[in-house]
Amino acid sequence: MSRPAAGVAAVVVDYHAGGHLVACLESLRSAGVGARVVVDNGSSAPERAAALRADPELRWVGAGGNLGYGRAANLGARHADLPYLLVCNPDVMVAPGAVDALVRRLDSEPDLGLVGPLVRNPDGSVYPSARIFPDLVDALGHGALGLIAPRNRFTSRYRMLGWDHAGPARVDWVSGACVLARRASWDDIGGFDPAYFMYLEDVDLCWRAWRAGWAVGYEPGAEVTHVQGVSADLHPYRMLVSHHRSLWRFARATTNGPRRLVLPVVAAGLAGRVGVAAVAHRVSTGSPRQAIRDRPLRPVTSRDHG
């Protein structure tokens, strides 16, 4: 009897992830994922060779340059034709049984178009990967206070920090670092919006899924570990600008009626936040980029469920 994961095609978007990509691919193979596709946004020949050694059945797709996360994932999806599509970062490791659990969740709820797992940081702590769509008040509060007071009431509500993440739920959106899509829902909403180079493409994807009649779920019975920042930290200031540009794009796209009068305030706030975030990054980082890329991945085992 085949495992549910056999009907899953995994698309991994890679940009100089090095050994993390190999670990990701090994975990996907061990999970029984039916097909693995890597979209190369700009990796080196040795990285490609190492990935193919780790997974000889891998399909390697050259993007011809750095397309950004969403566009590259869309490209990879065109090379995958199984009923389920798992999009994930190259610095993600899936725990045994995680992909099976995600598929079973979609199978049990026909209107569920997307589902995300419980995401752990390398130290075992839970990353708040399931969140709400923030209204303008929460967005402004989170933008103003999130960097200096991470547990302020606006950020806490947006990130659902008071929620224990222990039970399955339907949520507004889940992190695109690892998300399983029903192929029918993916095709229906057209995948990621290519206008987002990096960041917010997952929020926008879930926003459009809900508007198209597909629900979004969170499944804690599936666990993954995400290192975070392996690729983005290679160009931190460029990514800060990209992040805030995406925030502005999403705010414009989803704000209607009289609330649009507040958009100039949002624009000014985002512009100021870029500067504050850049200074904060400069002060907080003292290790070289290679140290970031070499951060160890801690595999998730059954002992991590306690």
C-alpha positions in Angstrom: 0.0 0.0 0.0 1.5 3.3 -1.1 2.0 6.2 1.3 0.0 9.4 0.9 3.3 11.3 0.2 3.7 9.3 -3.0 1.2 11.6 -4.6 3.2 14.7 -3.7 5.6 16.6 -5.9 8.0 18.8 -3.9 9.3 22.1 -5.4 12.3 23.5 -3.6 13.5 27.0 -4.6 17.3 27.2 -4.1 19.7 30.1 -3.9 23.1 29.2 -2.6 21.7 27.0 0.2 24.7 24.7 0.1 24.5 21.7 2.5 21.0 22.7 3.7 19.6 21.8 0.3 21.1 18.3 0.5 19.6 17.8 4.0 16.2 19.0 2.7 16.2 16.7 -0.3 17.3 13.7 1.9 14.4 14.4 4.3 11.9 14.6 1.4 13.1 11.3 0.0 12.9 9.7 3.4 9.3 11.1 3.7 8.4 9.2 0.6 7.6 12.3 -1.6 6.8 11.1 -5.1 8.9 13.6 -7.0 11.4 16.3 -6.2 12.0 19.4 -8.3 14.7 22.0 -7.5 14.5 25.4 -9.2 18.0 26.9 -9.3 17.8 30.7 -8.7 21.6 31.0 -8.9 23.4 28.1 -7.2 26.9 26.9 -8.0 27.9 23.9 -10.0 29.3 22.1 -6.9 25.9 22.6 -5.1 24.1 21.2 -8.1 26.4 18.2 -8.2 26.0 17.6 -4.4 22.2 17.7 -4.7 22.1 15.3 -7.6 24.4 12.9 -5.7 22.0 13.1 -2.8 19.0 12.5 -5.0 19.7 11.0 -8.4 16.0 11.1 -9.3 15.9 14.8 -8.7 14.7 17.1 -11.5 16.9 20.2 -11.6 15.4 23.3 -13.3 17.6 26.2 -14.1 15.8 29.5 -13.7 18.4 31.5 -15.8 18.8 34.0 -12.9 17.2 34.9 -9.6 13.5 35.0 -10.3 12.5 35.5 -6.7 10.7 32.9 -4.6 7.2 33.0 -6.0 8.1 33.0 -9.7 10.6 30.2 -9.2 8.1 28.1 -7.4 5.6 28.7 -10.2 8.2 27.5 -12.7 8.9 24.4 -10.6 5.2 23.6 -10.4 5.1 23.4 -14.2 7.5 20.5 -14.0 5.4 18.6 -11.5 2.2 16.8 -12.3 1.2 14.9 -9.2 -2.1 15.6 -7.3 -0.4 17.5 -4.5 2.3 20.2 -4.6 4.6 20.8 -1.7 6.5 24.1 -1.9 9.4 24.6 0.5 12.6 26.5 1.2 15.9 24.7 0.8 16.7 25.1 4.5 13.6 23.1 5.6 13.7 19.5 6.9 10.5 17.5 7.1 10.0 15.1 10.0 9.1 11.5 9.3 5.4 11.2 8.5 4.9 15.0 8.1 4.0 15.0 4.4 1.7 12.0 4.9 -0.1 14.0 7.7 -0.5 17.0 5.4 -2.0 14.9 2.6 -4.4 13.2 5.0 -5.6 16.6 6.2 -6.4 17.8 2.6 -8.1 14.5 1.9 -10.3 14.8 4.9 -11.5 18.3 4.1 -12.4 18.7 0.4 -12.7 22.5 0.6 -9.2 22.9 2.0 -6.9 24.2 -0.7 -3.7 24.8 1.3 -2.3 23.4 4.6 0.9 24.2 6.5 2.8 22.2 9.1 4.0 23.1 12.6 7.3 24.8 12.0 10.1 24.5 14.5 13.2 26.6 14.8 16.5 24.7 15.0 16.4 25.0 18.9 13.1 23.2 18.9 10.9 26.2 19.7 7.8 26.7 17.7 7.9 29.4 15.0 4.5 31.2 14.6 3.9 30.1 11.0 0.1 30.3 11.2 -1.2 33.9 11.3 -4.2 36.2 10.7 -4.6 38.8 8.0 -3.9 42.0 9.9 -6.2 44.9 9.7 -4.7 48.4 9.2 -4.6 49.0 13.0 -2.7 45.8 13.7 -0.4 46.4 10.7 0.5 49.9 11.8 1.0 48.8 15.4 3.1 45.8 14.4 5.1 47.9 12.0 5.8 50.6 14.6 6.5 48.3 17.6 7.4 44.9 16.3 11.2 45.6 16.1 11.5 47.1 19.6 8.8 45.2 21.5 8.2 41.9 19.7 5.3 40.8 22.0 3.3 44.0 21.8 -0.5 43.5 21.5 -0.6 44.2 17.8 2.2 41.8 16.9 0.9 39.2 19.3 -2.5 39.3 17.7 -1.1 39.2 14.1 1.3 36.4 14.9 -1.2 34.5 17.1 1.4 34.4 19.8 -1.1 33.6 22.5 -2.3 30.4 20.6 -0.5 27.2 21.6 -0.3 25.7 18.1 -1.2 22.3 19.5 -4.4 21.6 17.6 -5.4 21.6 13.9 -7.2 24.7 12.8 -8.3 26.8 9.9 -6.3 30.0 9.7 -6.0 33.0 7.5 -2.6 32.2 6.2 0.4 29.9 6.7 4.1 30.3 5.9 5.3 29.6 2.4 8.5 28.2 3.8 6.6 24.8 3.7 3.1 24.6 2.4 1.1 21.8 0.7 -1.4 22.7 -2.0 -4.0 20.7 -3.6 -3.1 20.9 -7.2 -6.7 21.8 -8.2 -6.6 24.8 -5.8 -3.1 25.8 -7.0 -4.2 25.9 -10.6 -7.4 27.6 -9.7 -5.7 30.6 -8.0 -2.7 30.6 -10.4 0.0 29.9 -7.9 2.1 32.7 -6.5 1.7 36.2 -7.8 5.0 36.8 -9.6 4.8 40.5 -8.7 6.2 39.6 -5.3 9.9 39.0 -5.5 10.4 37.9 -1.9 8.1 38.0 1.1 4.3 38.3 1.4 3.8 36.0 -1.6 2.5 33.4 0.9 0.1 35.9 2.5 -1.1 36.9 -0.9 -1.5 33.3 -2.0 -3.7 32.4 1.0 -5.6 35.7 0.6 -6.5 34.8 -3.0 -7.3 31.2 -2.0 -9.9 32.3 0.6 -11.4 34.7 -2.0 -11.6 31.9 -4.5 -13.5 29.7 -2.0 -10.6 27.5 -0.8 -9.9 27.3 2.9 -6.4 27.3 4.5 -5.4 25.0 7.3 -2.7 24.4 9.9 -1.8 20.9 10.8 0.4 20.3 13.9 0.5 16.6 13.2 3.1 17.5 10.6 6.4 19.0 11.7 9.3 20.6 9.9 12.4 22.4 11.0 13.3 25.6 9.3 16.7 27.2 9.8 15.6 30.6 8.2 17.7 33.2 6.5 20.2 30.9 4.8 19.7 32.6 1.4 18.1 35.9 2.5 21.0 36.8 4.8 23.4 36.7 1.9 21.9 40.1 0.9 20.3 41.4 4.1 19.7 45.0 3.1 18.4 44.1 -0.3 16.0 41.7 1.4 14.8 44.4 3.9 13.9 46.6 1.0 12.2 43.7 -0.8 10.2 42.8 2.3 8.9 46.3 2.8 8.1 46.7 -0.9 6.0 43.6 -0.7 4.2 44.8 2.4 3.3 48.0 0.5 2.1 46.0 -2.5 -0.1 43.8 -0.3 -1.5 46.8 1.6 -2.5 48.5 -1.7 -4.0 45.3 -3.1 -6.2 44.5 -0.1 -7.3 47.9 1.2 -10.6 49.1 -0.1 -13.0 52.0 0.3 -12.3 54.8 2.8 -9.5 52.8 4.4 -7.4 53.7 1.3 -7.1 57.2 2.7 -4.7 55.7 5.3 -2.4 54.3 2.7 -0.1 57.4 2.6 0.5 56.9 6.4 1.3 53.2 5.7 3.8 54.2 3.0 5.5 56.7 5.3 5.6 54.2 8.1 7.1 51.5 5.9 9.8 53.9 4.6 10.8 54.7 8.2 10.7 51.1 9.2 13.2 50.1 6.5 15.7 52.5 8.1 15.1 51.3 11.6 15.3 47.6 10.5 18.6 48.2 8.7 20.1 49.8 11.8 18.8 47.0 14.0 20.3 44.4 11.6 23.7 46.2 11.6 23.8 46.3 15.4 22.6 42.8 16.0 24.8 40.9 13.5 28.4 40.2 14.1 29.0 36.9 12.5 30.1 36.4 8.9 27.7 35.2 6.3 29.3 31.8 6.1 28.4 31.2 9.7 24.8 31.8 8.8 24.9 29.4 5.9 26.6 26.8 8.1 24.1 26.9 10.9 23.3 23.3 11.8 19.9 21.7 11.1 18.5 19.8 14.0 16.4 16.9 12.7 12.9 16.6 14.1 12.3 13.3 15.8 9.4 11.8 17.8 11.1 13.2 21.0 10.3 16.7 19.8 6.6 16.3 20.3 6.8 16.7 24.0 
